[in-house]
Amino acid sequence: MAGRIVESPEFPLTAVDRWLADMERRYRLAGYSERAVRQAAFHLADATGDDPRVERAMAGWAAAPRDRMSDCHACEINTQGRHRARKGQDAEAIEIWQPVLAGTSFPSTRSSGG
């Protein structure tokens, strides 16, 4: 949603940044990791072309533990690899996609809680 919301001119970036801050606060209060919040921050930074912010968000996304609010692991890998491929970083994209390309299955964290 964070990446798509910037396509609507009625939502200024400052409002989206406040939304992300509120999302982070709510997730923390509910006991969830920052993983989904950092993924949302990645989508926003990617949509706005803020490469330094993209890299910070990706690092935070990867560092945060998976929990039931995390996107499925294969979906995350797809997004991260696609980002690297769009940047012309093909070797990095292939490395990120390797578990999916190799047919490794990932457990669903949504139902198992992590």
Biopython code that builds the backbone (N, CA, C, O; Angstrom):
import numpy as np
from Bio.PDB.StructureBuilder import StructureBuilder

atoms = [
    (1, "MET", "N", (0.815, -1.188, 0.000)),
    (1, "MET", "CA", (0.000, 0.000, 0.000)),
    (1, "MET", "C", (0.864, 1.259, 0.000)),
    (1, "MET", "O", (0.524, 2.243, -0.657)),
    (2, "ALA", "N", (1.969, 1.236, 0.725)),
    (2, "ALA", "CA", (2.813, 2.425, 0.831)),
    (2, "ALA", "C", (3.337, 2.855, -0.526)),
    (2, "ALA", "O", (3.395, 4.049, -0.820)),
    (3, "GLY", "N", (3.716, 1.902, -1.350)),
    (3, "GLY", "CA", (4.219, 2.238, -2.680)),
    (3, "GLY", "C", (3.138, 2.749, -3.601)),
    (3, "GLY", "O", (3.406, 3.589, -4.460)),
    (4, "ARG", "N", (1.908, 2.255, -3.441)),
    (4, "ARG", "CA", (0.799, 2.657, -4.304)),
    (4, "ARG", "C", (0.192, 3.997, -3.879)),
    (4, "ARG", "O", (-0.318, 4.746, -4.711)),
    (5, "ILE", "N", (0.253, 4.289, -2.579)),
    (5, "ILE", "CA", (-0.387, 5.496, -2.083)),
    (5, "ILE", "C", (0.262, 6.761, -2.657)),
    (5, "ILE", "O", (-0.401, 7.790, -2.788)),
    (6, "VAL", "N", (1.546, 6.691, -2.996)),
    (6, "VAL", "CA", (2.206, 7.872, -3.556)),
    (6, "VAL", "C", (1.709, 8.186, -4.968)),
    (6, "VAL", "O", (1.971, 9.270, -5.490)),
    (7, "GLU", "N", (1.003, 7.255, -5.580)),
    (7, "GLU", "CA", (0.421, 7.510, -6.899)),
    (7, "GLU", "C", (-0.825, 8.378, -6.814)),
    (7, "GLU", "O", (-1.326, 8.846, -7.836)),
    (8, "SER", "N", (-1.328, 8.595, -5.604)),
    (8, "SER", "CA", (-2.508, 9.422, -5.395)),
    (8, "SER", "C", (-2.075, 10.799, -4.921)),
    (8, "SER", "O", (-1.566, 10.936, -3.808)),
    (9, "PRO", "N", (-2.267, 11.818, -5.743)),
    (9, "PRO", "CA", (-1.788, 13.154, -5.375)),
    (9, "PRO", "C", (-2.455, 13.732, -4.133)),
    (9, "PRO", "O", (-1.933, 14.681, -3.547)),
    (10, "GLU", "N", (-3.590, 13.187, -3.718)),
    (10, "GLU", "CA", (-4.247, 13.718, -2.519)),
    (10, "GLU", "C", (-3.542, 13.299, -1.228)),
    (10, "GLU", "O", (-3.908, 13.760, -0.147)),
    (11, "PHE", "N", (-2.532, 12.427, -1.333)),
    (11, "PHE", "CA", (-1.752, 12.007, -0.171)),
    (11, "PHE", "C", (-0.333, 12.544, -0.289)),
    (11, "PHE", "O", (0.483, 11.961, -1.002)),
    (12, "PRO", "N", (-0.019, 13.641, 0.393)),
    (12, "PRO", "CA", (1.361, 14.151, 0.342)),
    (12, "PRO", "C", (2.315, 13.182, 1.035)),
    (12, "PRO", "O", (1.916, 12.431, 1.925)),
    (13, "LEU", "N", (3.576, 13.210, 0.619)),
    (13, "LEU", "CA", (4.572, 12.312, 1.203)),
    (13, "LEU", "C", (4.670, 12.454, 2.717)),
    (13, "LEU", "O", (4.907, 11.471, 3.419)),
    (14, "THR", "N", (4.490, 13.658, 3.218)),
    (14, "THR", "CA", (4.551, 13.835, 4.673)),
    (14, "THR", "C", (3.448, 13.035, 5.367)),
    (14, "THR", "O", (3.661, 12.498, 6.454)),
    (15, "ALA", "N", (2.273, 12.954, 4.743)),
    (15, "ALA", "CA", (1.183, 12.176, 5.317)),
    (15, "ALA", "C", (1.514, 10.685, 5.277)),
    (15, "ALA", "O", (1.209, 9.955, 6.220)),
    (16, "VAL", "N", (2.131, 10.235, 4.197)),
    (16, "VAL", "CA", (2.500, 8.827, 4.075)),
    (16, "VAL", "C", (3.576, 8.488, 5.106)),
    (16, "VAL", "O", (3.537, 7.420, 5.718)),
    (17, "ASP", "N", (4.531, 9.390, 5.300)),
    (17, "ASP", "CA", (5.559, 9.168, 6.322)),
    (17, "ASP", "C", (4.931, 9.076, 7.713)),
    (17, "ASP", "O", (5.349, 8.253, 8.528)),
    (18, "ARG", "N", (3.934, 9.914, 7.988)),
    (18, "ARG", "CA", (3.238, 9.836, 9.277)),
    (18, "ARG", "C", (2.501, 8.497, 9.401)),
    (18, "ARG", "O", (2.465, 7.897, 10.476)),
    (19, "TRP", "N", (1.914, 8.036, 8.288)),
    (19, "TRP", "CA", (1.216, 6.750, 8.286)),
    (19, "TRP", "C", (2.195, 5.620, 8.625)),
    (19, "TRP", "O", (1.869, 4.728, 9.407)),
    (20, "LEU", "N", (3.393, 5.662, 8.034)),
    (20, "LEU", "CA", (4.403, 4.631, 8.323)),
    (20, "LEU", "C", (4.833, 4.682, 9.790)),
    (20, "LEU", "O", (5.005, 3.641, 10.425)),
    (21, "ALA", "N", (5.006, 5.880, 10.322)),
    (21, "ALA", "CA", (5.389, 6.019, 11.729)),
    (21, "ALA", "C", (4.287, 5.451, 12.631)),
    (21, "ALA", "O", (4.577, 4.785, 13.625)),
    (22, "ASP", "N", (3.032, 5.715, 12.283)),
    (22, "ASP", "CA", (1.925, 5.179, 13.062)),
    (22, "ASP", "C", (1.856, 3.657, 12.928)),
    (22, "ASP", "O", (1.570, 2.959, 13.901)),
    (23, "MET", "N", (2.116, 3.148, 11.729)),
    (23, "MET", "CA", (2.144, 1.705, 11.512)),
    (23, "MET", "C", (3.208, 1.075, 12.412)),
    (23, "MET", "O", (2.959, 0.060, 13.063)),
    (24, "GLU", "N", (4.391, 1.685, 12.442)),
    (24, "GLU", "CA", (5.475, 1.164, 13.274)),
    (24, "GLU", "C", (5.064, 1.155, 14.744)),
    (24, "GLU", "O", (5.297, 0.173, 15.448)),
    (25, "ARG", "N", (4.461, 2.232, 15.203)),
    (25, "ARG", "CA", (4.020, 2.325, 16.601)),
    (25, "ARG", "C", (2.992, 1.235, 16.921)),
    (25, "ARG", "O", (3.099, 0.555, 17.941)),
    (26, "ARG", "N", (2.002, 1.075, 16.049)),
    (26, "ARG", "CA", (0.945, 0.086, 16.278)),
    (26, "ARG", "C", (1.491, -1.342, 16.273)),
    (26, "ARG", "O", (1.087, -2.166, 17.094)),
    (27, "TYR", "N", (2.406, -1.632, 15.349)),
    (27, "TYR", "CA", (2.990, -2.973, 15.299)),
    (27, "TYR", "C", (3.799, -3.255, 16.559)),
    (27, "TYR", "O", (3.735, -4.355, 17.108)),
    (28, "ARG", "N", (4.556, -2.267, 17.016)),
    (28, "ARG", "CA", (5.365, -2.438, 18.221)),
    (28, "ARG", "C", (4.453, -2.701, 19.429)),
    (28, "ARG", "O", (4.711, -3.605, 20.224)),
    (29, "LEU", "N", (3.388, -1.904, 19.556)),
    (29, "LEU", "CA", (2.450, -2.088, 20.669)),
    (29, "LEU", "C", (1.775, -3.460, 20.633)),
    (29, "LEU", "O", (1.489, -4.048, 21.676)),
    (30, "ALA", "N", (1.526, -3.959, 19.431)),
    (30, "ALA", "CA", (0.881, -5.269, 19.282)),
    (30, "ALA", "C", (1.869, -6.429, 19.423)),
    (30, "ALA", "O", (1.465, -7.592, 19.436)),
    (31, "GLY", "N", (3.171, -6.110, 19.529)),
    (31, "GLY", "CA", (4.172, -7.151, 19.725)),
    (31, "GLY", "C", (4.728, -7.759, 18.447)),
    (31, "GLY", "O", (5.367, -8.810, 18.489)),
    (32, "TYR", "N", (4.492, -7.112, 17.310)),
    (32, "TYR", "CA", (5.011, -7.625, 16.048)),
    (32, "TYR", "C", (6.394, -7.048, 15.768)),
    (32, "TYR", "O", (6.770, -6.010, 16.312)),
    (33, "SER", "N", (7.140, -7.732, 14.916)),
    (33, "SER", "CA", (8.460, -7.239, 14.523)),
    (33, "SER", "C", (8.281, -6.076, 13.545)),
    (33, "SER", "O", (7.171, -5.770, 13.110)),
    (34, "GLU", "N", (9.385, -5.450, 13.220)),
    (34, "GLU", "CA", (9.369, -4.328, 12.269)),
    (34, "GLU", "C", (9.382, -4.793, 10.819)),
    (34, "GLU", "O", (9.384, -3.957, 9.915)),
    (35, "ARG", "N", (9.391, -6.088, 10.571)),
    (35, "ARG", "CA", (9.584, -6.598, 9.211)),
    (35, "ARG", "C", (8.566, -6.021, 8.221)),
    (35, "ARG", "O", (8.961, -5.504, 7.176)),
    (36, "ALA", "N", (7.281, -6.096, 8.523)),
    (36, "ALA", "CA", (6.262, -5.590, 7.602)),
    (36, "ALA", "C", (6.351, -4.068, 7.450)),
    (36, "ALA", "O", (6.077, -3.529, 6.377)),
    (37, "VAL", "N", (6.731, -3.389, 8.518)),
    (37, "VAL", "CA", (6.878, -1.932, 8.461)),
    (37, "VAL", "C", (8.034, -1.563, 7.535)),
    (37, "VAL", "O", (7.910, -0.656, 6.712)),
    (38, "ARG", "N", (9.168, -2.272, 7.672)),
    (38, "ARG", "CA", (10.324, -1.997, 6.804)),
    (38, "ARG", "C", (10.010, -2.348, 5.355)),
    (38, "ARG", "O", (10.496, -1.682, 4.440)),
    (39, "GLN", "N", (9.200, -3.388, 5.133)),
    (39, "GLN", "CA", (8.793, -3.723, 3.771)),
    (39, "GLN", "C", (7.937, -2.583, 3.195)),
    (39, "GLN", "O", (8.112, -2.205, 2.036)),
    (40, "ALA", "N", (7.027, -2.044, 3.988)),
    (40, "ALA", "CA", (6.215, -0.915, 3.537)),
    (40, "ALA", "C", (7.100, 0.291, 3.257)),
    (40, "ALA", "O", (6.881, 1.006, 2.279)),
    (41, "ALA", "N", (8.103, 0.528, 4.110)),
    (41, "ALA", "CA", (9.031, 1.642, 3.890)),
    (41, "ALA", "C", (9.819, 1.430, 2.602)),
    (41, "ALA", "O", (10.084, 2.385, 1.872)),
    (42, "PHE", "N", (10.196, 0.182, 2.319)),
    (42, "PHE", "CA", (10.872, -0.131, 1.060)),
    (42, "PHE", "C", (9.983, 0.252, -0.131)),
    (42, "PHE", "O", (10.441, 0.916, -1.060)),
    (43, "HIS", "N", (8.727, -0.164, -0.100)),
    (43, "HIS", "CA", (7.820, 0.122, -1.219)),
    (43, "HIS", "C", (7.663, 1.623, -1.431)),
    (43, "HIS", "O", (7.632, 2.085, -2.572)),
    (44, "LEU", "N", (7.564, 2.380, -0.360)),
    (44, "LEU", "CA", (7.452, 3.833, -0.473)),
    (44, "LEU", "C", (8.721, 4.418, -1.072)),
    (44, "LEU", "O", (8.655, 5.208, -2.015)),
    (45, "ALA", "N", (9.872, 4.041, -0.537)),
    (45, "ALA", "CA", (11.145, 4.568, -1.034)),
    (45, "ALA", "C", (11.372, 4.181, -2.489)),
    (45, "ALA", "O", (11.857, 4.986, -3.284)),
    (46, "ASP", "N", (11.020, 2.949, -2.834)),
    (46, "ASP", "CA", (11.174, 2.479, -4.213)),
    (46, "ASP", "C", (10.278, 3.287, -5.158)),
    (46, "ASP", "O", (10.703, 3.673, -6.247)),
    (47, "ALA", "N", (9.047, 3.535, -4.737)),
    (47, "ALA", "CA", (8.107, 4.287, -5.581)),
    (47, "ALA", "C", (8.539, 5.730, -5.780)),
    (47, "ALA", "O", (8.235, 6.337, -6.807)),
    (48, "THR", "N", (9.249, 6.283, -4.800)),
    (48, "THR", "CA", (9.677, 7.680, -4.902)),
    (48, "THR", "C", (11.099, 7.823, -5.438)),
    (48, "THR", "O", (11.578, 8.939, -5.639)),
    (49, "GLY", "N", (11.777, 6.693, -5.671)),
    (49, "GLY", "CA", (13.125, 6.742, -6.226)),
    (49, "GLY", "C", (14.186, 7.165, -5.232)),
    (49, "GLY", "O", (15.243, 7.653, -5.630)),
    (50, "ASP", "N", (13.927, 6.988, -3.953)),
    (50, "ASP", "CA", (14.873, 7.369, -2.902)),
    (50, "ASP", "C", (15.784, 6.179, -2.606)),
    (50, "ASP", "O", (15.541, 5.416, -1.672)),
    (51, "ASP", "N", (16.844, 6.030, -3.420)),
    (51, "ASP", "CA", (17.717, 4.854, -3.313)),
    (51, "ASP", "C", (18.372, 4.671, -1.947)),
    (51, "ASP", "O", (18.415, 3.541, -1.458)),
    (52, "PRO", "N", (18.885, 5.725, -1.302)),
    (52, "PRO", "CA", (19.453, 5.501, 0.037)),
    (52, "PRO", "C", (18.405, 4.971, 1.024)),
    (52, "PRO", "O", (18.700, 4.100, 1.844)),
    (53, "ARG", "N", (17.197, 5.497, 0.938)),
    (53, "ARG", "CA", (16.120, 5.031, 1.819)),
    (53, "ARG", "C", (15.720, 3.592, 1.468)),
    (53, "ARG", "O", (15.388, 2.809, 2.358)),
    (54, "VAL", "N", (15.751, 3.244, 0.188)),
    (54, "VAL", "CA", (15.470, 1.874, -0.232)),
    (54, "VAL", "C", (16.455, 0.924, 0.441)),
    (54, "VAL", "O", (16.052, -0.093, 1.007)),
    (55, "GLU", "N", (17.728, 1.249, 0.381)),
    (55, "GLU", "CA", (18.755, 0.374, 0.951)),
    (55, "GLU", "C", (18.600, 0.243, 2.463)),
    (55, "GLU", "O", (18.759, -0.849, 3.007)),
    (56, "ARG", "N", (18.289, 1.350, 3.151)),
    (56, "ARG", "CA", (18.072, 1.278, 4.604)),
    (56, "ARG", "C", (16.855, 0.406, 4.925)),
    (56, "ARG", "O", (16.886, -0.406, 5.849)),
    (57, "ALA", "N", (15.791, 0.588, 4.151)),
    (57, "ALA", "CA", (14.574, -0.189, 4.382)),
    (57, "ALA", "C", (14.811, -1.673, 4.113)),
    (57, "ALA", "O", (14.340, -2.528, 4.863)),
    (58, "MET", "N", (15.546, -1.977, 3.035)),
    (58, "MET", "CA", (15.836, -3.383, 2.727)),
    (58, "MET", "C", (16.672, -4.024, 3.826)),
    (58, "MET", "O", (16.442, -5.176, 4.193)),
    (59, "ALA", "N", (17.638, -3.285, 4.349)),
    (59, "ALA", "CA", (18.482, -3.820, 5.431)),
    (59, "ALA", "C", (17.638, -4.076, 6.679)),
    (59, "ALA", "O", (17.781, -5.118, 7.319)),
    (60, "GLY", "N", (16.767, -3.138, 7.026)),
    (60, "GLY", "CA", (15.900, -3.315, 8.186)),
    (60, "GLY", "C", (14.911, -4.438, 7.987)),
    (60, "GLY", "O", (14.604, -5.185, 8.916)),
    (61, "TRP", "N", (14.408, -4.555, 6.755)),
    (61, "TRP", "CA", (13.471, -5.616, 6.400)),
    (61, "TRP", "C", (14.125, -6.990, 6.589)),
    (61, "TRP", "O", (13.533, -7.893, 7.182)),
    (62, "ALA", "N", (15.338, -7.132, 6.083)),
    (62, "ALA", "CA", (16.049, -8.413, 6.182)),
    (62, "ALA", "C", (16.445, -8.736, 7.621)),
    (62, "ALA", "O", (16.481, -9.904, 8.006)),
    (63, "ALA", "N", (16.743, -7.708, 8.415)),
    (63, "ALA", "CA", (17.219, -7.922, 9.780)),
    (63, "ALA", "C", (16.095, -8.243, 10.764)),
    (63, "ALA", "O", (16.324, -8.895, 11.782)),
    (64, "ALA", "N", (14.892, -7.789, 10.461)),
    (64, "ALA", "CA", (13.774, -7.989, 11.395)),
    (64, "ALA", "C", (13.276, -9.429, 11.332)),
    (64, "ALA", "O", (13.203, -10.015, 10.252)),
    (65, "PRO", "N", (12.940, -9.990, 12.469)),
    (65, "PRO", "CA", (12.452, -11.369, 12.477)),
    (65, "PRO", "C", (11.118, -11.507, 11.740)),
    (65, "PRO", "O", (10.294, -10.593, 11.721)),
    (66, "ARG", "N", (10.939, -12.673, 11.142)),
    (66, "ARG", "CA", (9.665, -12.976, 10.485)),
    (66, "ARG", "C", (8.619, -13.237, 11.573)),
    (66, "ARG", "O", (8.927, -13.804, 12.621)),
    (67, "ASP", "N", (7.397, -12.821, 11.312)),
    (67, "ASP", "CA", (6.289, -13.126, 12.202)),
    (67, "ASP", "C", (5.026, -13.249, 11.364)),
    (67, "ASP", "O", (5.094, -13.223, 10.135)),
    (68, "ARG", "N", (3.886, -13.381, 12.008)),
    (68, "ARG", "CA", (2.662, -13.621, 11.251)),
    (68, "ARG", "C", (2.212, -12.418, 10.426)),
    (68, "ARG", "O", (1.313, -12.553, 9.596)),
    (69, "MET", "N", (2.810, -11.253, 10.630)),
    (69, "MET", "CA", (2.488, -10.075, 9.828)),
    (69, "MET", "C", (3.403, -9.965, 8.601)),
    (69, "MET", "O", (3.193, -9.105, 7.746)),
    (70, "SER", "N", (4.401, -10.821, 8.517)),
    (70, "SER", "CA", (5.322, -10.820, 7.377)),
    (70, "SER", "C", (4.603, -11.333, 6.140)),
    (70, "SER", "O", (3.698, -12.164, 6.223)),
    (71, "ASP", "N", (5.022, -10.821, 4.997)),
    (71, "ASP", "CA", (4.553, -11.356, 3.729)),
    (71, "ASP", "C", (5.138, -12.759, 3.586)),
    (71, "ASP", "O", (6.086, -13.104, 4.291)),
    (72, "CYS", "N", (4.589, -13.569, 2.686)),
    (72, "CYS", "CA", (5.165, -14.907, 2.515)),
    (72, "CYS", "C", (6.617, -14.755, 2.045)),
    (72, "CYS", "O", (6.965, -13.799, 1.352)),
    (73, "HIS", "N", (7.442, -15.712, 2.436)),
    (73, "HIS", "CA", (8.874, -15.624, 2.153)),
    (73, "HIS", "C", (9.151, -15.571, 0.651)),
    (73, "HIS", "O", (9.990, -14.789, 0.204)),
    (74, "ALA", "N", (8.458, -16.391, -0.126)),
    (74, "ALA", "CA", (8.660, -16.386, -1.578)),
    (74, "ALA", "C", (8.258, -15.040, -2.181)),
    (74, "ALA", "O", (8.908, -14.558, -3.108)),
    (75, "CYS", "N", (7.200, -14.436, -1.663)),
    (75, "CYS", "CA", (6.784, -13.111, -2.160)),
    (75, "CYS", "C", (7.844, -12.055, -1.842)),
    (75, "CYS", "O", (8.139, -11.191, -2.668)),
    (76, "GLU", "N", (8.405, -12.134, -0.647)),
    (76, "GLU", "CA", (9.464, -11.195, -0.278)),
    (76, "GLU", "C", (10.670, -11.359, -1.202)),
    (76, "GLU", "O", (11.234, -10.380, -1.690)),
    (77, "ILE", "N", (11.050, -12.607, -1.431)),
    (77, "ILE", "CA", (12.191, -12.885, -2.314)),
    (77, "ILE", "C", (11.914, -12.341, -3.711)),
    (77, "ILE", "O", (12.800, -11.758, -4.336)),
    (78, "ASN", "N", (10.708, -12.526, -4.198)),
    (78, "ASN", "CA", (10.344, -12.013, -5.510)),
    (78, "ASN", "C", (10.506, -10.495, -5.569)),
    (78, "ASN", "O", (11.102, -9.971, -6.511)),
    (79, "THR", "N", (9.986, -9.794, -4.578)),
    (79, "THR", "CA", (10.069, -8.332, -4.543)),
    (79, "THR", "C", (11.518, -7.863, -4.475)),
    (79, "THR", "O", (11.913, -6.962, -5.214)),
    (80, "GLN", "N", (12.301, -8.460, -3.606)),
    (80, "GLN", "CA", (13.692, -8.048, -3.447)),
    (80, "GLN", "C", (14.509, -8.341, -4.699)),
    (80, "GLN", "O", (15.318, -7.514, -5.118)),
    (81, "GLY", "N", (14.307, -9.502, -5.294)),
    (81, "GLY", "CA", (15.016, -9.839, -6.529)),
    (81, "GLY", "C", (14.611, -8.957, -7.685)),
    (81, "GLY", "O", (15.455, -8.522, -8.467)),
    (82, "ARG", "N", (13.310, -8.689, -7.799)),
    (82, "ARG", "CA", (12.821, -7.820, -8.870)),
    (82, "ARG", "C", (13.433, -6.415, -8.753)),
    (82, "ARG", "O", (13.788, -5.798, -9.758)),
    (83, "HIS", "N", (13.547, -5.929, -7.533)),
    (83, "HIS", "CA", (14.168, -4.614, -7.317)),
    (83, "HIS", "C", (15.608, -4.615, -7.823)),
    (83, "HIS", "O", (16.015, -3.704, -8.545)),
    (84, "ARG", "N", (16.382, -5.640, -7.444)),
    (84, "ARG", "CA", (17.780, -5.726, -7.887)),
    (84, "ARG", "C", (17.861, -5.852, -9.410)),
    (84, "ARG", "O", (18.720, -5.231, -10.035)),
    (85, "ALA", "N", (16.983, -6.644, -10.006)),
    (85, "ALA", "CA", (16.992, -6.811, -11.469)),
    (85, "ALA", "C", (16.685, -5.484, -12.171)),
    (85, "ALA", "O", (17.315, -5.155, -13.176)),
    (86, "ARG", "N", (15.729, -4.729, -11.652)),
    (86, "ARG", "CA", (15.399, -3.414, -12.250)),
    (86, "ARG", "C", (16.579, -2.456, -12.175)),
    (86, "ARG", "O", (16.730, -1.577, -13.023)),
    (87, "LYS", "N", (17.412, -2.628, -11.158)),
    (87, "LYS", "CA", (18.589, -1.773, -10.984)),
    (87, "LYS", "C", (19.776, -2.269, -11.809)),
    (87, "LYS", "O", (20.853, -1.674, -11.770)),
    (88, "GLY", "N", (19.581, -3.362, -12.560)),
    (88, "GLY", "CA", (20.665, -3.912, -13.365)),
    (88, "GLY", "C", (21.621, -4.776, -12.570)),
    (88, "GLY", "O", (22.701, -5.108, -13.057)),
    (89, "GLN", "N", (21.249, -5.143, -11.366)),
    (89, "GLN", "CA", (22.090, -5.963, -10.498)),
    (89, "GLN", "C", (21.651, -7.423, -10.644)),
    (89, "GLN", "O", (21.135, -8.035, -9.709)),
    (90, "ASP", "N", (21.872, -7.954, -11.838)),
    (90, "ASP", "CA", (21.358, -9.279, -12.171)),
    (90, "ASP", "C", (21.927, -10.394, -11.299)),
    (90, "ASP", "O", (21.190, -11.289, -10.884)),
    (91, "ALA", "N", (23.212, -10.353, -11.019)),
    (91, "ALA", "CA", (23.814, -11.402, -10.183)),
    (91, "ALA", "C", (23.184, -11.403, -8.789)),
    (91, "ALA", "O", (22.903, -12.465, -8.232)),
    (92, "GLU", "N", (22.964, -10.211, -8.229)),
    (92, "GLU", "CA", (22.329, -10.113, -6.918)),
    (92, "GLU", "C", (20.896, -10.624, -6.974)),
    (92, "GLU", "O", (20.442, -11.305, -6.054)),
    (93, "ALA", "N", (20.181, -10.300, -8.048)),
    (93, "ALA", "CA", (18.802, -10.773, -8.201)),
    (93, "ALA", "C", (18.752, -12.292, -8.243)),
    (93, "ALA", "O", (17.929, -12.907, -7.564)),
    (94, "ILE", "N", (19.631, -12.901, -9.037)),
    (94, "ILE", "CA", (19.667, -14.367, -9.142)),
    (94, "ILE", "C", (19.992, -14.981, -7.780)),
    (94, "ILE", "O", (19.404, -15.992, -7.398)),
    (95, "GLU", "N", (20.923, -14.373, -7.051)),
    (95, "GLU", "CA", (21.277, -14.887, -5.725)),
    (95, "GLU", "C", (20.073, -14.825, -4.784)),
    (95, "GLU", "O", (19.811, -15.773, -4.044)),
    (96, "ILE", "N", (19.350, -13.718, -4.815)),
    (96, "ILE", "CA", (18.164, -13.573, -3.970)),
    (96, "ILE", "C", (17.098, -14.593, -4.358)),
    (96, "ILE", "O", (16.460, -15.193, -3.493)),
    (97, "TRP", "N", (16.906, -14.787, -5.669)),
    (97, "TRP", "CA", (15.874, -15.703, -6.164)),
    (97, "TRP", "C", (16.256, -17.172, -6.038)),
    (97, "TRP", "O", (15.400, -18.037, -6.224)),
    (98, "GLN", "N", (17.508, -17.483, -5.731)),
    (98, "GLN", "CA", (17.998, -18.858, -5.753)),
    (98, "GLN", "C", (17.125, -19.853, -4.993)),
    (98, "GLN", "O", (16.858, -20.932, -5.523)),
    (99, "PRO", "N", (16.669, -19.550, -3.785)),
    (99, "PRO", "CA", (15.831, -20.539, -3.090)),
    (99, "PRO", "C", (14.549, -20.889, -3.864)),
    (99, "PRO", "O", (14.115, -22.041, -3.861)),
    (100, "VAL", "N", (13.965, -19.916, -4.508)),
    (100, "VAL", "CA", (12.751, -20.172, -5.289)),
    (100, "VAL", "C", (13.110, -20.913, -6.569)),
    (100, "VAL", "O", (12.418, -21.852, -6.963)),
    (101, "LEU", "N", (14.190, -20.492, -7.218)),
    (101, "LEU", "CA", (14.618, -21.156, -8.446)),
    (101, "LEU", "C", (14.996, -22.612, -8.188)),
    (101, "LEU", "O", (14.809, -23.474, -9.048)),
    (102, "ALA", "N", (15.525, -22.876, -7.006)),
    (102, "ALA", "CA", (15.929, -24.236, -6.649)),
    (102, "ALA", "C", (14.751, -25.088, -6.186)),
    (102, "ALA", "O", (14.901, -26.287, -5.949)),
    (103, "GLY", "N", (13.585, -24.469, -6.059)),
    (103, "GLY", "CA", (12.402, -25.211, -5.655)),
    (103, "GLY", "C", (12.279, -25.427, -4.165)),
    (103, "GLY", "O", (11.513, -26.281, -3.717)),
    (104, "THR", "N", (13.029, -24.658, -3.393)),
    (104, "THR", "CA", (12.928, -24.759, -1.944)),
    (104, "THR", "C", (11.565, -24.232, -1.518)),
    (104, "THR", "O", (11.153, -23.151, -1.937)),
    (105, "SER", "N", (10.877, -24.987, -0.695)),
    (105, "SER", "CA", (9.586, -24.503, -0.214)),
    (105, "SER", "C", (9.783, -23.793, 1.109)),
    (105, "SER", "O", (10.670, -24.135, 1.891)),
    (106, "PHE", "N", (8.954, -22.812, 1.343)),
    (106, "PHE", "CA", (9.036, -22.017, 2.554)),
    (106, "PHE", "C", (7.786, -22.250, 3.383)),
    (106, "PHE", "O", (6.683, -22.273, 2.836)),
    (107, "PRO", "N", (7.932, -22.423, 4.691)),
    (107, "PRO", "CA", (6.739, -22.585, 5.531)),
    (107, "PRO", "C", (5.962, -21.278, 5.586)),
    (107, "PRO", "O", (6.543, -20.196, 5.498)),
    (108, "SER", "N", (4.697, -21.379, 5.727)),
    (108, "SER", "CA", (3.856, -20.197, 5.862)),
    (108, "SER", "C", (4.019, -19.636, 7.254)),
    (108, "SER", "O", (3.724, -20.313, 8.239)),
    (109, "THR", "N", (4.491, -18.389, 7.346)),
    (109, "THR", "CA", (4.657, -17.781, 8.663)),
    (109, "THR", "C", (3.342, -17.186, 9.144)),
    (109, "THR", "O", (3.184, -16.909, 10.333)),
    (110, "ARG", "N", (2.419, -16.993, 8.250)),
    (110, "ARG", "CA", (1.136, -16.414, 8.661)),
    (110, "ARG", "C", (0.372, -17.360, 9.578)),
    (110, "ARG", "O", (-0.264, -16.919, 10.535)),
    (111, "SER", "N", (0.432, -18.655, 9.293)),
    (111, "SER", "CA", (-0.329, -19.585, 10.123)),
    (111, "SER", "C", (0.504, -20.148, 11.275)),
    (111, "SER", "O", (-0.051, -20.565, 12.291)),
    (112, "SER", "N", (1.814, -20.164, 11.128)),
    (112, "SER", "CA", (2.650, -20.784, 12.160)),
    (112, "SER", "C", (3.178, -19.787, 13.167)),
    (112, "SER", "O", (3.682, -20.179, 14.219)),
    (113, "GLY", "N", (3.069, -18.481, 12.858)),
    (113, "GLY", "CA", (3.564, -17.488, 13.787)),
    (113, "GLY", "C", (5.059, -17.292, 13.720)),
    (113, "GLY", "O", (5.635, -16.725, 14.649)),
    (114, "GLY", "N", (5.705, -17.731, 12.674)),
    (114, "GLY", "CA", (7.104, -17.425, 12.570)),
    (114, "GLY", "C", (7.881, -18.513, 11.998)),
    (114, "GLY", "O", (9.097, -18.391, 11.849)),
]
sb = StructureBuilder()
sb.init_structure("model")
sb.init_model(0)
sb.init_chain("A")
sb.init_seg("    ")
for serial, (resi, resn, name, xyz) in enumerate(atoms, 1):
    if name == "N":
        sb.init_residue(resn, " ", resi, " ")
    sb.init_atom(name, np.array(xyz, "f"), 0.0, 1.0, " ", f" {name:<3s}", serial, name[0])
structure = sb.get_structure()
